[in-house]
Amino acid sequence: MDRLREVVIAVAVMVGVALVAGCEQGPAQKTGKGVDRALDQDRVFGKGPVEKAGKKLDNAVDDLKR
């Protein structure tokens, strides 16, 4: 029973960390958002094309760090 409780707590912590990490923008994505705004391509819902490219770049850098 104690082992099950430890596993549930560990999974809850991992999910919480993943949710918080998913909300943060990397430097390339932030720059892309600024460029989209300057070019009037920023969208109310979703992301503009340069911001999407910035997110892909940030994800690639994070994958290289692992």
ZADO-1210 file (C-alpha; in nm, 4 decimals, padded with zeros to 6 digits):
<atoms>
<atom x="00.0000" y="00.0000" z="00.0000" code="MET" pos="1"/>
<atom x="00.2850" y="00.2365" z="00.0780" code="ASP" pos="2"/>
<atom x="00.4480" y="00.1577" z="-00.2545" code="ARG" pos="3"/>
<atom x="00.1272" y="00.2472" z="-00.4411" code="LEU" pos="4"/>
<atom x="00.1056" y="00.5773" z="-00.2561" code="ARG" pos="5"/>
<atom x="00.4666" y="00.6608" z="-00.3494" code="GLU" pos="6"/>
<atom x="00.4011" y="00.5811" z="-00.7152" code="VAL" pos="7"/>
<atom x="00.0858" y="00.7953" z="-00.7220" code="VAL" pos="8"/>
<atom x="00.2696" y="01.0878" z="-00.5629" code="ILE" pos="9"/>
<atom x="00.5609" y="01.0536" z="-00.8071" code="ALA" pos="10"/>
<atom x="00.3272" y="01.0498" z="-01.1082" code="VAL" pos="11"/>
<atom x="00.1364" y="01.3524" z="-00.9760" code="ALA" pos="12"/>
<atom x="00.4588" y="01.5481" z="-00.9344" code="VAL" pos="13"/>
<atom x="00.5755" y="01.4576" z="-01.2860" code="MET" pos="14"/>
<atom x="00.2434" y="01.5629" z="-01.4388" code="VAL" pos="15"/>
<atom x="00.2551" y="01.8919" z="-01.2489" code="GLY" pos="16"/>
<atom x="00.6080" y="01.9652" z="-01.3667" code="VAL" pos="17"/>
<atom x="00.5157" y="01.8789" z="-01.7254" code="ALA" pos="18"/>
<atom x="00.2176" y="02.1137" z="-01.7164" code="LEU" pos="19"/>
<atom x="00.4239" y="02.4013" z="-01.5796" code="VAL" pos="20"/>
<atom x="00.7073" y="02.3411" z="-01.8263" code="ALA" pos="21"/>
<atom x="00.4646" y="02.3327" z="-02.1165" code="GLY" pos="22"/>
<atom x="00.3476" y="02.6867" z="-02.0432" code="CYS" pos="23"/>
<atom x="00.6888" y="02.8474" z="-02.0568" code="GLU" pos="24"/>
<atom x="00.8176" y="02.9976" z="-02.3792" code="GLN" pos="25"/>
<atom x="01.1779" y="02.9633" z="-02.4818" code="GLY" pos="26"/>
<atom x="01.3866" y="03.2556" z="-02.6090" code="PRO" pos="27"/>
<atom x="01.3376" y="03.1717" z="-02.9780" code="ALA" pos="28"/>
<atom x="00.9605" y="03.1419" z="-02.9352" code="GLN" pos="29"/>
<atom x="00.9449" y="03.4771" z="-02.7539" code="LYS" pos="30"/>
<atom x="01.1449" y="03.6391" z="-03.0335" code="THR" pos="31"/>
<atom x="00.9175" y="03.4794" z="-03.2937" code="GLY" pos="32"/>
<atom x="00.6131" y="03.6176" z="-03.1160" code="LYS" pos="33"/>
<atom x="00.7633" y="03.9674" z="-03.1279" code="GLY" pos="34"/>
<atom x="00.8406" y="03.9319" z="-03.4983" code="VAL" pos="35"/>
<atom x="00.4862" y="03.8093" z="-03.5673" code="ASP" pos="36"/>
<atom x="00.3470" y="04.1145" z="-03.3874" code="ARG" pos="37"/>
<atom x="00.5743" y="04.3491" z="-03.5810" code="ALA" pos="38"/>
<atom x="00.4634" y="04.1925" z="-03.9109" code="LEU" pos="39"/>
<atom x="00.0948" y="04.1915" z="-03.8066" code="ASP" pos="40"/>
<atom x="00.0867" y="03.8121" z="-03.8373" code="GLN" pos="41"/>
<atom x="00.0157" y="03.7533" z="-03.4692" code="ASP" pos="42"/>
<atom x="-00.3105" y="03.5686" z="-03.4122" code="ARG" pos="43"/>
<atom x="-00.5631" y="03.6034" z="-03.1344" code="VAL" pos="44"/>
<atom x="-00.6017" y="03.2242" z="-03.1178" code="PHE" pos="45"/>
<atom x="-00.3009" y="03.0075" z="-03.1941" code="GLY" pos="46"/>
<atom x="00.0462" y="03.1137" z="-03.2943" code="LYS" pos="47"/>
<atom x="00.1868" y="03.3039" z="-03.5879" code="GLY" pos="48"/>
<atom x="00.4277" y="03.1384" z="-03.8332" code="PRO" pos="49"/>
<atom x="00.7491" y="03.2806" z="-03.6852" code="VAL" pos="50"/>
<atom x="00.6426" y="03.1947" z="-03.3304" code="GLU" pos="51"/>
<atom x="00.5737" y="02.8356" z="-03.4423" code="LYS" pos="52"/>
<atom x="00.9220" y="02.8169" z="-03.5947" code="ALA" pos="53"/>
<atom x="01.0696" y="02.9541" z="-03.2713" code="GLY" pos="54"/>
<atom x="00.8926" y="02.6862" z="-03.0700" code="LYS" pos="55"/>
<atom x="01.0313" y="02.4149" z="-03.2982" code="LYS" pos="56"/>
<atom x="01.3791" y="02.5630" z="-03.2571" code="LEU" pos="57"/>
<atom x="01.3447" y="02.5717" z="-02.8780" code="ASP" pos="58"/>
<atom x="01.2268" y="02.2094" z="-02.8753" code="ASN" pos="59"/>
<atom x="01.5229" y="02.1049" z="-03.0917" code="ALA" pos="60"/>
<atom x="01.7668" y="02.2772" z="-02.8561" code="VAL" pos="61"/>
<atom x="01.6023" y="02.1103" z="-02.5556" code="ASP" pos="62"/>
<atom x="01.6347" y="01.7700" z="-02.7272" code="ASP" pos="63"/>
<atom x="02.0052" y="01.8332" z="-02.7882" code="LEU" pos="64"/>
<atom x="02.0600" y="01.9201" z="-02.4220" code="LYS" pos="65"/>
<atom x="01.9265" y="01.5808" z="-02.3115" code="ARG" pos="66"/>
</atoms>
